[in-house]
Amino acid sequence: MRLLRYYSILPKPNLEIRSIITNKDAYKDSILKRETKNLLHNLETVASQRPQELELIARLNSLKHKRAQITKSITPENKQTVLPQLADIKKSIKSLEPKVDELSATVLANAEALPNLIDPSVKSHQQVVEYLNVLETEIPSPLPEDDETLRVFDHKTIGERKGIFEFAKASKISGSSWYYLVGDGALLENALVQYALAQATHHHYQFVIPPTIVKNEVIKACGFKPKDQHNEQQIYEISDSDSSLIGTCEIPLAGYHANINFQVSEQFPKKYVGLSRSFRAEAGSRGRDTKGLYRVHEFTKLELFHYTTPESSALELEQLMEFQKSLIKNLGLKAKVINIPYNDLGAPAYKKYDIEAWMPGRNSWGELTSSSNCTDYQSRRLNIRYFDQEKNLKYVHTLNGTAMAVPRVIVAIVEQNYDPVTDQIKIPDVLVPLMGKKYI
């Protein structure tokens, strides 16, 4: 692969403005389905101002062409006549160039704000693809909120009593939604990481430990915003800096090949598994899941990332999801695979699967993994291309997926595997060699 020359962290995104206008109805449909009506203004701005931009560019190019012709035609005999004409043309060019730049920047900024299109298989409602480790007749369902069972199986209560979680001390030194994992709790995290990493490398993922601070330009190019649609902070921005803490190592893994042209001889997919701490500023937002490990500010996460060709990305999403299923199945967790509805898709995602585990203490299903096909949304913003068989440069497709979001898997293990009679938590069989014990 060949590293491109560039003059900033990333060059301007190369977006298909013509395609956006041609497929305006599809983009409008995507905006409405994602419940981001405010972006309709961006779409209309692109559609209305792009023709003006092209008209000004044509005028500017015509003037430059005329300037070149006149410059070539200058002779001692016509110099007195031609030079004033040339001065007028140069003046017109100087006046027109900032207008073109401003209009081009406006069109690009509005196009960049638009979300990806949506796969036709994505619907308005959550679609259950498959249940894992549970028969259809045994699918768990919520209990009344005052049912005493909920307290019995609450992971926070169990973990604090056993001394494997410590929330009060973490709250004193760090604030709410922070925690200590202690003793067997810390060993359980380590076992989960080692288990998932071994499985990923066995499936030909290259192991990467990326930086956890990334430039905001790269974060934006990946489709992450400082605030969500409810205007709540999503990421921790570093004061007096152009960088932020990552919410997932999808971001540095996506940036790993920024400004790269892959040679046609290089084999796709290129698959990476990244291990990092992840930071989420919105933990416990709007009063949800403010207690325990389910929604926290910092956690360990193993992330999967693919670079591939447009022809292969749909199939690879299915393969990625199958790998995630195998991880959860082998842990023995009762879970379900769902095709996410379009109003839950982030801006980069064309299609997304989640795996949710039943969490008795929460009295609901909770997300363990997600996997997304982002098509060329990220690669066009990160300038990642490849040469096809005909030596044409095309943009790669990128996919991402969770291998192991540790705290939530711990929640599922504790709440599903706790035996109130013996007051023990059964360790999943695949983790026993890594934990050195069968029970906590």
Secondary structure by P-SEA (a helix, b strand, c coil): cbbbbbcccccccccaaaaaaaaaaaaaaaaaaaccccaaaaaaaaaaaaaaaaaaaaaaaaaaaaaaaaaaacccccccccaaaaaaaaaaaaaaaaaaaaaaaaaaaaaaabbbbbbcccccccccccccccccccbbbbccccccccccccaaaaaaaacccccaaaaaccccccccccaaaaaaaaaaaaaaaaaaaaabbbbbbccccccaaaaaaaccccccccccccccccccccbbbbccaaaaaaaccccbbbcccccccbbbbbbbbbbbcccccccccccccccccbbbbbbbbbbbccccaaaaaaaaaaaaaaaaaaaccccccccccccccccccccbbbbbbbbccccbbbbccccccccaaaaaaabbbbbccccbbbbbbbbbbbccccaaaaaaaaaaaccccccccccccccccccccccc
